[in-house]
Every structure is written in C-alpha cells, then in structure tokens.
Amino acid sequence: MSEITLEEICRYPVKSMLGESLTETTLSKQGIPGDRSWATRDEKRGGIRGAKKIPRLMLFSARTSHGGVAEIQAPDGSLCLSSDTDINAWLTEKLEHPVSLWPLLPADNLEHYRRGAPDSADFEEELRTLFGRLPEEPLPDLSAFSEVLEFESPPGTYFDAFPIMLATRQSLNTLSACAPTSRFDPRRFRANFIVNVVGSDAAYPEQDWIGRELHVGDAVLKIVDTCPRCSMTTHATADLPRDTEVMRHLVKEADGNLGVYAKVIKQGEVRAGQSVTVV
C-alpha cells in the first residue's frame, strides 16, 4: 500500500512566470485563488501569449500582493506592481518585446482569448515549434484539448487547459535517473501540486490516476487527462539553463508527458503535508 502526501502547493499569479509556494489554500472550482490571474498580450503579433512564444517570461517571477495585485520581479531584480501605471512600458522594456499586462476578462469576451496569428502557415510546423518536437518525434494527442486550439486558454481563464496541474516527485526522479545531465526541476514544469508517493513501483504514478478522484483535505479533484509538455520545459528559468535535451528525454521516456490535469469537483481547504487518497 503506497502512502501519498501533498508535498508542495504552488501558485503562479502571472501566466508563464515563476510563482510562489503556499503552505495552504482554499480550492474553488477555478482552482487556487490568484493562480494565473494575469497574462501578457503580445502587442506585436496579437493575442494573449505565454512563454511558448515569449520565452523570456520564464525569467520573471511573480507573487500575490494586496488585493490581488501581482508583484513582478524582472531578471535584473527590479520590481513593478501590476497596478502601476507604467507596468506595460516596464514589461516591454524588460522583455525587449512590446506587451501589455491583462487581468482576467469575462468568458464571453472571446476575442480576448482567441489565439494570435501563428508564426507558420504550416499547421504541423507550428505545432512542432510549440511542443518542441523534432520531425521524427510524434506530436502529442490533443483530442482532449480541442478548445485551446482556437483559444490561448479556456475563455475566462489563463490556464493551459484545466484549473489544476499536478505531478509526482517520483516522475521527476524517474526522468532525472534517465537523463542525469539534464535537470528535471519542478520549476520547469509549473505544477500546482507536487505529490510524493511512497511505496509505489510505478515510474509515473499519476498517470494511473486518470479518470479517478483525489481526496486531499476537504477538497476532491477529478484527474482528467495527462499533461502533454511543450517547448516551455526547455527554456531557461531561474538558475536553470535552456536545455532542449529535456524534451528529447520526455519524448523517449514518457511519451512527451509529465504530470496530469485535474478539475475541482468539491471545494475545500488543503495544506502542504496532508495525506492524499486516490479513489
């Protein structure tokens, strides 16, 4: 019998930037309050864009300040608040690319969430660039994510697909053992929950939870699908260098997946260190 523990809770106030670790939170149907509550719009190419298109975003970090305001730190250590009047000019200068910062808008504002123009007229080439796949590597199965082919995120959210993404420490350890020259650090993968599984021989335990429920604290999650990884996992972030071999090993060892997506089917409080039950 394996023992499962919620090891870490992470919130990312600004899409594609590094976030903050929490000791506890109250999950709602929208996930962790304040998670991905801001995102950058590409003022050159149009559309809400994350680090798939603007990799330097991953060198920034953000934490939640008073009243839902995000405090953003640039790679040079300088700070700016999402509420500051010069935030767009500051981000544009630091990113060396014209952007504006946006809060969540209502779900019926479809144009706000619609994907910007692709960089390539060839759809397969565009997907291979987004997912960091070589010509001989298979593209991920996106049948469960049809909505986000048209939109950058499900309208009304800045999530990639679902409110919660979780990964197990065992999956990271498995890949680290297969690729000792690459760093499979949690910061590359932006999970909301890092879960530790003791007593399991599974290389990627969370993949066996798809379609099942996770009970943690007062909350219940439904595991919806695997998480196909994209080119973001190869970009430099914090002290982690750019490393395209991360994707080579993900494809070879784990079919290009790491972690699973979940939705919240019962709201409630959760704390780091709590036991997790798979039903």
C-alpha positions in Angstrom: 0.0 0.0 0.0 1.5 3.3 -1.1 1.5 6.5 1.1 0.7 9.7 -0.8 1.4 13.2 0.5 0.8 16.6 -0.9 4.4 17.9 -0.7 4.1 21.4 -2.2 1.4 23.8 -3.3 2.4 26.4 -5.9 0.6 29.5 -7.3 1.6 31.4 -10.4 0.0 34.9 -10.4 1.2 35.7 -13.9 1.0 33.2 -16.7 4.4 31.7 -17.7 6.3 33.5 -14.9 7.8 31.7 -11.8 5.4 31.7 -8.9 5.2 31.3 -5.1 4.9 28.4 -2.7 1.9 28.2 -0.3 1.5 26.3 2.9 -2.3 26.2 2.5 -5.1 27.4 0.2 -8.8 27.0 -0.4 -9.6 25.4 -3.7 -12.5 26.6 -5.7 -13.9 25.4 -9.0 -11.5 27.8 -10.6 -8.5 26.2 -8.8 -6.2 28.1 -6.5 -7.3 31.7 -5.9 -5.0 34.1 -7.7 -3.4 31.4 -9.9 -2.9 32.6 -13.5 -4.9 35.7 -12.8 -2.7 37.9 -15.1 -1.3 37.3 -18.5 0.7 39.2 -21.2 -0.8 40.2 -24.5 1.6 40.4 -27.5 1.3 43.9 -28.9 3.3 43.0 -32.0 1.7 39.8 -33.1 -1.6 40.0 -31.2 -3.2 37.6 -28.7 -2.5 36.6 -25.2 0.9 34.9 -25.3 2.8 32.8 -22.8 6.4 31.6 -22.8 5.8 29.3 -25.8 6.0 32.5 -27.8 7.9 34.8 -25.4 10.4 32.6 -23.7 11.9 35.4 -21.6 8.7 35.4 -19.5 10.1 32.4 -17.7 13.0 34.5 -16.3 10.5 36.7 -14.4 8.7 35.8 -11.2 5.5 37.0 -9.6 3.9 36.9 -6.2 0.5 37.9 -5.0 0.4 41.2 -3.1 -2.6 43.1 -1.5 -6.0 43.0 -3.3 -5.0 40.5 -6.0 -2.2 42.8 -7.2 0.8 40.9 -8.6 4.3 42.0 -7.7 6.6 41.1 -10.6 10.3 40.8 -10.4 12.5 41.1 -13.6 15.7 39.0 -14.1 17.7 42.1 -13.1 16.0 42.2 -9.7 13.8 45.2 -10.3 10.2 45.2 -9.2 6.9 46.5 -10.6 3.3 46.0 -9.5 0.5 45.0 -11.9 -1.3 48.1 -10.6 1.5 50.6 -11.6 0.6 52.9 -14.4 3.9 52.2 -16.2 3.6 48.4 -15.9 3.2 47.9 -19.7 6.2 50.1 -20.6 8.3 48.4 -17.8 7.4 44.9 -19.1 8.0 45.9 -22.7 11.5 47.2 -21.8 12.4 44.2 -19.6 11.1 41.6 -22.1 12.6 43.5 -25.1 9.2 42.9 -26.8 6.0 45.0 -26.9 3.4 43.6 -24.5 0.6 44.7 -22.2 -0.5 43.0 -18.9 -4.1 42.0 -18.6 -6.3 40.7 -15.7 -8.9 38.0 -16.4 -11.8 39.2 -18.6 -15.3 37.7 -18.8 -15.5 34.4 -20.6 -17.8 35.9 -23.3 -15.0 38.2 -24.4 -13.9 35.6 -26.9 -11.7 37.9 -29.0 -9.5 38.5 -25.9 -8.8 34.8 -25.5 -8.6 33.9 -29.2 -5.1 32.7 -30.3 -2.9 35.3 -32.1 -1.7 34.7 -35.7 0.6 31.6 -36.0 4.3 32.1 -36.8 4.0 29.5 -39.6 1.3 28.9 -42.2 2.1 25.2 -41.9 0.0 23.9 -39.0 2.2 20.9 -38.3 5.3 23.0 -38.2 3.6 25.5 -35.9 2.7 22.6 -33.5 6.2 21.2 -33.6 7.6 24.5 -32.7 5.1 25.0 -29.8 5.7 21.5 -28.5 9.4 21.4 -29.1 9.2 18.2 -31.2 11.7 17.2 -33.9 10.4 16.0 -37.3 10.9 12.3 -36.4 9.1 12.7 -33.0 5.3 12.2 -32.7 3.1 15.2 -31.9 1.1 14.9 -28.7 -2.5 13.7 -28.8 -4.6 16.9 -28.4 -8.0 15.4 -28.8 -8.9 16.3 -25.2 -7.8 19.9 -25.7 -9.8 21.0 -28.8 -10.9 24.2 -27.1 -7.4 25.5 -26.7 -6.6 25.0 -30.4 -8.8 28.0 -31.1 -8.1 29.9 -27.9 -4.9 30.6 -26.0 -6.7 29.3 -22.9 -10.3 28.3 -22.0 -12.2 31.6 -22.1 -12.5 33.2 -18.7 -9.2 31.7 -17.6 -5.5 31.8 -18.3 -5.0 28.1 -17.7 -3.4 26.0 -20.4 -6.4 23.6 -20.2 -7.7 22.8 -16.6 -7.5 24.6 -13.3 -5.0 22.3 -11.6 -1.9 20.5 -12.8 -0.1 18.1 -10.5 3.0 16.0 -10.8 4.6 13.4 -8.6 8.1 13.6 -7.2 8.5 10.0 -8.5 8.0 11.1 -12.1 10.7 13.8 -11.8 13.0 11.3 -10.1 12.4 8.8 -12.9 13.3 11.2 -15.6 16.3 12.5 -13.6 17.7 9.0 -13.4 17.2 8.5 -17.2 18.9 11.9 -18.0 21.5 12.7 -15.3 22.9 15.6 -17.4 19.5 17.4 -17.5 17.8 18.9 -14.5 14.2 17.8 -14.2 13.5 20.5 -11.6 9.8 21.3 -10.7 10.3 24.9 -11.7 10.5 23.8 -15.4 7.0 22.2 -15.2 4.9 24.7 -13.2 2.7 22.2 -11.4 0.2 23.5 -8.8 0.7 20.4 -6.7 3.8 18.3 -6.2 2.8 15.0 -4.7 5.0 12.4 -3.1 4.2 8.7 -3.4 6.0 6.3 -1.1 5.8 2.5 -1.6 4.9 2.5 -5.3 7.0 0.9 -8.0 5.3 3.0 -10.8 7.7 5.2 -12.7 5.0 7.8 -13.3 2.3 7.1 -10.6 0.0 10.0 -11.5 -0.7 8.6 -15.0 -2.5 5.7 -13.3 -4.9 8.2 -11.7 -6.5 9.5 -14.9 -10.3 9.1 -14.5 -10.1 8.8 -10.7 -10.6 11.1 -7.8 -8.0 12.6 -5.4 -9.2 13.4 -1.9 -7.0 15.9 -0.1 -8.1 17.9 2.9 -11.7 19.0 2.4 -11.3 19.0 -1.4 -11.9 16.5 -4.1 -10.2 16.6 -7.5 -11.0 14.6 -10.7 -8.0 13.7 -12.7 -9.0 14.4 -16.3 -6.0 13.7 -18.6 -2.3 13.6 -19.0 -0.3 16.8 -19.5 1.5 16.9 -22.9 4.6 19.0 -22.3 5.6 21.9 -24.6 8.7 23.8 -25.5 8.5 25.9 -22.3 10.1 23.0 -20.4 13.3 23.5 -22.4 13.6 27.3 -21.8 15.9 28.9 -19.2 14.1 29.7 -15.9 15.6 31.0 -12.6 19.1 29.3 -12.5 18.1 26.5 -14.9 19.7 26.9 -18.4 18.0 26.3 -21.7 18.1 22.6 -22.3 16.5 21.1 -25.4 17.5 17.6 -24.2 14.7 17.8 -21.6 12.2 17.4 -24.4 14.2 14.6 -26.0 14.1 12.6 -22.8 10.4 13.4 -22.2 9.5 12.1 -25.6 11.8 9.0 -25.3 10.9 8.0 -21.7 7.4 9.3 -21.1 5.7 9.9 -24.5 6.3 13.6 -24.0 4.0 13.8 -21.0 4.7 14.8 -17.4 2.0 15.3 -14.8 -1.8 15.3 -15.1 -4.6 17.8 -15.3 -7.4 18.0 -12.8 -10.6 19.8 -12.1 -12.0 20.6 -8.7 -15.3 18.8 -8.1 -15.5 19.6 -4.4 -14.2 22.9 -3.0 -12.2 22.9 0.3 -9.1 23.7 2.2 -5.8 21.9 1.5 -2.5 22.1 3.2 1.0 21.1 2.3 1.9 17.8 4.2 -1.7 16.4 4.1 -2.4 12.8 3.1 -3.9 12.2 -0.4 -6.3 9.4 -1.1 -6.9 8.1 -4.6 -10.4 6.8 -5.1 
